[in-house]
Every structure is written in C-alpha cells, then in structure tokens.
Amino acid sequence: MGRHDASLRLHDRHGGWNGDIKFKYTAGWAELSTWSRVTLDPKPYWPEHKDKLRFQSVFFPVAAEFRGTSFLNIWDYDHSTFPVLYG
C-alpha cells in the first residue's frame, strides 16, 4: 500500500505454496497517517498525534478460524523506537 492520508484494502488469500488450496481467508488492512496529510483535515499533520507517524490495523472477518483476530500497529514519529503492536 502506498502512503496516503487514509487507505483501506481487502485481501482474499488462498494457502498452499504449490497451488493446493489449504485454506481461504479474507483480511482487511487500514492505515491512517498523522503526518504529511494532503487531503484530510487537519493538514499537514494531526496535532493531537504529532508524536505518532501512522496507525495501521489488520483484521480477519473470514474464515471461522481467524474471525475476530485483529491487530493495531502504532508507529512513533521517532524512528529509533519500535512500533507498538496490540492484538
């Protein structure tokens, strides 16, 4: 995914490296930037989160084995720190 002010992408994946379908699942990927914003207000950055670079989330609505699994990744503006990951 590119770096946009906000984006959402849905993935439909099929397992099996050799072409065998082992499982199917759907995943969503959402991202919200807090800096270098060009279309969403407030611009050019989100003052309440100026210490953050972006928020990313991935979630799995399908298949039953993964449904309800989600993660939130918060990236600090300070690149010397690791992103915070909630699951």
Rosetta blueprint (number, residue, H / E / L):
1 M L
2 G L
3 R L
4 H L
5 D L
6 A E
7 S E
8 L E
9 R E
10 L E
11 H E
12 D E
13 R E
14 H E
15 G L
16 G L
17 W L
18 N L
19 G L
20 D L
21 I L
22 K L
23 F L
24 K E
25 Y E
26 T E
27 A E
28 G E
29 W E
30 A E
31 E E
32 L E
33 S E
34 T L
35 W E
36 S L
37 R L
38 V L
39 T L
40 L L
41 D L
42 P L
43 K L
44 P L
45 Y E
46 W L
47 P H
48 E H
49 H H
50 K L
51 D L
52 K E
53 L E
54 R E
55 F E
56 Q E
57 S E
58 V E
59 F E
60 F E
61 P E
62 V E
63 A L
64 A L
65 E L
66 F L
67 R L
68 G L
69 T E
70 S E
71 F E
72 L E
73 N E
74 I E
75 W E
76 D E
77 Y L
78 D L
79 H L
80 S L
81 T L
82 F L
83 P L
84 V E
85 L E
86 Y E
87 G L
